Amino acid sequence: MSCAVVLGATGAVGRHVVRALAGDTRCQKIIAVVRRDGAPVDLFGVASDKVQVTVVDYNRLAETARESFANVDVAFSCLGTTRAQAGSAEAFKKVDLDYTVDSAKLLRDAGVPTFCIVSAANANANSWFLYPQTKGLAEQRLIDLEFPRLIIMRPMLIVRDDTDRLAERIADTLLPSAAKVQASQLARAMVHCAYGEPSSSTRVELVDHGTLRRTPPRD
């Protein structure tokens, strides 16, 4: 039985990953990792017996999530916030870097073969800017974990449903459509890549913005 875990399952991309998996016959069980409990239909807009909502405390991840990560075939990491929402640069890095890498370590130790993460087109560990630097550092640390298969999605602007992020609303207005991707399309691309044939002979696959935008509506 194929089992997938979704980190950041109630986020803009995460909830679409849960929806995509719920309708995909290749996945029989979905562990949706959240911070607050709720029914799948309320959290993700989908009613499916495949979805198991799992509440974790990311500050005590080993205690609250280890058992849930057993017998997982593929992990989707959709954790992410902004400096404004987090309240500080340190709080932002705690989510986008520490929580992400800590979760990945547990999953790697549990023997999960495939890890797929939402990164960013401008990810660069040597950047002077917080966002691309943090994403780049996360990529480096995930690569160092040596998953049998690591898929790094590098979208440009992710268009979220009813976003309250001012910068994203402005960018959505100013940027050409080719520079944007809907959260739902990105989620489908993640599922498509994770369950499809590897695009590279190496264990690390980088999926750029143009490639993920060309993902078919359904496999």
C-alpha positions as CSV (number, residue, x, y, z in Angstrom):
1,M,0.0,0.0,0.0
2,S,1.5,3.3,-1.1
3,C,1.5,5.9,1.7
4,A,2.4,9.6,1.4
5,V,3.0,12.2,4.1
6,V,2.3,15.9,3.5
7,L,4.1,18.5,5.7
8,G,2.4,21.8,5.9
9,A,-0.8,20.2,4.7
10,T,-3.0,23.2,5.5
11,G,-0.9,25.7,3.6
12,A,-1.6,27.1,0.2
13,V,0.2,24.3,-1.7
14,G,-0.1,21.6,0.9
15,R,-3.9,21.4,0.9
16,H,-3.8,21.1,-2.9
17,V,-1.3,18.2,-2.6
18,V,-3.7,16.5,-0.2
19,R,-6.5,17.0,-2.7
20,A,-4.4,15.7,-5.6
21,L,-3.4,12.6,-3.7
22,A,-6.9,11.9,-2.6
23,G,-7.9,11.6,-6.2
24,D,-4.8,9.6,-7.3
25,T,-5.1,5.8,-7.3
26,R,-1.4,5.4,-6.9
27,C,-1.7,6.6,-3.3
28,Q,-3.8,4.6,-0.8
29,K,-3.0,6.5,2.4
30,I,-2.3,10.2,3.1
31,I,-0.8,11.4,6.4
32,A,-1.7,15.1,6.5
33,V,0.6,16.7,9.1
34,V,-1.0,19.8,10.7
35,R,-0.6,21.9,13.9
36,R,-4.4,22.0,14.7
37,D,-6.8,19.2,14.4
38,G,-9.9,19.2,12.1
39,A,-11.9,17.1,9.7
40,P,-10.4,16.6,6.2
41,V,-13.4,18.2,4.5
42,D,-12.9,21.4,6.7
43,L,-9.1,21.5,6.4
44,F,-8.6,20.5,2.7
45,G,-12.0,20.6,1.2
46,V,-12.0,16.9,0.5
47,A,-13.8,14.0,2.1
48,S,-11.7,10.9,1.7
49,D,-11.1,7.8,3.9
50,K,-7.5,7.9,2.6
51,V,-6.7,11.1,4.6
52,Q,-5.3,10.7,8.1
53,V,-5.0,14.0,9.9
54,T,-1.9,14.0,12.2
55,V,-1.3,16.8,14.7
56,V,2.3,17.5,15.5
57,D,4.4,20.0,17.5
58,Y,7.3,20.9,15.3
59,N,9.3,22.0,18.4
60,R,8.9,18.4,19.7
61,L,8.9,16.6,16.4
62,A,10.5,13.4,17.4
63,E,8.0,12.9,20.2
64,T,4.9,13.7,18.2
65,A,5.6,12.6,14.7
66,R,8.1,9.7,14.6
67,E,5.4,6.9,14.7
68,S,3.4,8.6,11.9
69,F,6.5,8.6,9.6
70,A,6.8,4.8,9.5
71,N,6.0,2.9,6.3
72,V,5.9,6.1,4.2
73,D,6.8,5.8,0.5
74,V,6.9,9.5,-0.4
75,A,7.0,12.8,1.5
76,F,5.9,16.2,0.3
77,S,7.2,19.2,2.1
78,C,5.1,22.3,1.7
79,L,6.2,24.1,4.9
80,G,6.7,27.8,4.5
81,T,5.9,31.3,5.8
82,T,7.1,34.9,5.3
83,R,9.1,37.1,7.5
84,A,6.1,39.4,8.0
85,Q,3.9,36.5,9.1
86,A,6.6,34.9,11.3
87,G,7.4,38.2,13.0
88,S,11.2,38.1,12.6
89,A,14.0,36.7,10.5
90,E,14.7,34.1,13.1
91,A,11.1,32.9,13.3
92,F,11.0,32.7,9.5
93,K,14.1,30.6,9.4
94,K,12.8,28.3,12.1
95,V,9.9,27.3,9.9
96,D,11.4,27.3,6.4
97,L,14.8,25.9,7.5
98,D,14.7,24.2,10.9
99,Y,11.3,22.6,10.8
100,T,11.8,21.5,7.2
101,V,15.2,19.9,7.8
102,D,14.2,18.4,11.2
103,S,11.2,16.7,9.5
104,A,13.3,15.5,6.7
105,K,15.8,13.9,9.0
106,L,13.1,11.9,10.8
107,L,11.7,10.8,7.4
108,R,15.1,9.8,6.1
109,D,15.8,7.8,9.3
110,A,12.4,6.1,8.9
111,G,13.6,4.9,5.5
112,V,11.4,7.1,3.3
113,P,12.9,6.8,-0.3
114,T,11.4,9.9,-1.9
115,F,11.3,13.5,-0.6
116,C,9.7,16.3,-2.7
117,I,9.9,19.9,-1.5
118,V,8.7,23.3,-2.6
119,S,11.8,25.6,-2.8
120,A,12.1,28.7,-4.9
121,A,13.5,29.7,-8.3
122,N,16.0,32.1,-6.7
123,A,17.2,29.7,-4.0
124,N,20.8,30.6,-3.2
125,A,22.6,29.8,0.1
126,N,25.1,32.6,-0.6
127,S,22.5,35.3,-1.2
128,W,22.4,38.4,0.9
129,F,18.7,38.3,1.1
130,L,16.8,36.3,3.7
131,Y,14.3,34.4,1.5
132,P,16.6,33.0,-1.2
133,Q,19.4,32.3,1.3
134,T,17.1,30.3,3.6
135,K,15.7,28.3,0.7
136,G,19.2,27.7,-0.6
137,L,20.4,26.5,2.8
138,A,17.4,24.2,3.1
139,E,18.2,22.7,-0.3
140,Q,21.9,22.1,0.7
141,R,21.0,20.4,4.0
142,L,18.4,18.2,2.3
143,I,20.9,17.1,-0.3
144,D,23.3,16.3,2.5
145,L,20.7,13.9,4.0
146,E,21.2,11.7,0.9
147,F,17.6,10.6,0.3
148,P,17.5,7.9,-2.5
149,R,15.4,10.4,-4.4
150,L,15.2,14.1,-3.7
151,I,12.9,16.3,-5.9
152,I,13.3,20.1,-5.5
153,M,10.6,22.2,-7.1
154,R,11.7,25.7,-7.9
155,P,8.7,27.9,-8.7
156,M,8.8,31.6,-9.3
157,L,5.6,33.3,-8.0
158,I,3.1,30.9,-6.5
159,V,-0.4,32.3,-6.9
160,R,-2.4,31.4,-3.8
161,D,-6.2,31.4,-3.4
162,D,-7.4,34.6,-1.7
163,T,-3.9,35.6,-0.6
164,D,-3.5,38.2,2.1
165,R,0.1,38.8,1.2
166,L,0.4,42.4,-0.2
167,A,3.7,41.7,-2.0
168,E,2.2,38.7,-3.7
169,R,-0.9,40.6,-4.8
170,I,1.2,43.3,-6.3
171,A,3.5,40.8,-8.0
172,D,0.5,38.9,-9.4
173,T,-0.6,42.1,-11.1
174,L,2.8,43.2,-12.5
175,L,4.4,39.9,-13.5
176,P,3.6,38.2,-16.8
177,S,1.7,34.9,-16.6
178,A,4.7,32.9,-17.5
179,A,6.4,33.9,-14.2
180,K,3.5,32.6,-12.1
181,V,2.1,29.2,-11.2
182,Q,-1.2,28.4,-9.4
183,A,-0.8,26.6,-6.1
184,S,-3.0,23.8,-7.4
185,Q,-0.8,23.4,-10.5
186,L,2.4,23.3,-8.4
187,A,0.8,20.6,-6.2
188,R,-0.1,18.5,-9.3
189,A,3.4,18.9,-10.5
190,M,4.8,17.6,-7.2
191,V,2.5,14.5,-7.3
192,H,3.3,14.0,-11.0
193,C,7.1,14.0,-10.4
194,A,7.0,12.0,-7.2
195,Y,5.0,9.1,-8.7
196,G,6.5,9.4,-12.2
197,E,9.8,8.1,-13.6
198,P,12.9,10.0,-12.4
199,S,13.9,12.9,-14.7
200,S,17.5,12.4,-13.9
201,S,19.9,9.5,-13.3
202,T,21.2,11.3,-10.2
203,R,19.4,11.1,-6.9
204,V,18.7,14.9,-6.9
205,E,16.1,16.3,-9.4
206,L,15.7,20.0,-9.8
207,V,12.4,20.9,-11.4
208,D,12.5,24.5,-12.7
209,H,9.5,26.9,-13.1
210,G,9.0,26.2,-16.8
211,T,9.0,22.5,-16.4
212,L,6.5,22.4,-13.5
213,R,4.2,24.7,-15.4
214,R,4.1,22.2,-18.3
215,T,2.8,19.4,-16.0
216,P,-0.4,17.8,-17.5
217,P,-3.7,18.4,-15.6
218,R,-3.8,14.7,-14.8
219,D,-1.5,11.7,-15.3
